[in-house]
Amino acid sequence: MVYIFMQTFMIPGTIFMSLLAGALFGVFKGVTLVVFTATAGASSCYFLSKLIGRPLVFSLWPDKLSFFQAQVKIYQTFLLSVLHECYKITRVMLFPV
């Protein structure tokens, strides 16, 4: 539970807890425990920031956020093509044909 809390609020020190889990529970149980708790912590961090962070940012900086969203809308096709090219490059690097 402490690991999930630390992952949720991005508190440093989870690497030491990961090593401790491996030492206490063994390699396979420790890795399984760390994978599931890290995933739960990261997911709860995402949902917490989406539920609380988004309205907070909208209320604090509405003009900057609307400008940023307009810029993303203008360059959306360019950004998607860049992401697609990056995907193709990494795919070729990982799995050469």
Secondary structure, DSSP 8 states (H G I E B T S, - for coil): -HHHHHHHTT-S-HHHHHHHHHHHH-HHHHHHHHHHHHHHHHHHHHHHIIIIIHHHHHHH-HHHHHHHHHHHHHTHHHHHHHHHHHHHHHHHHHS--
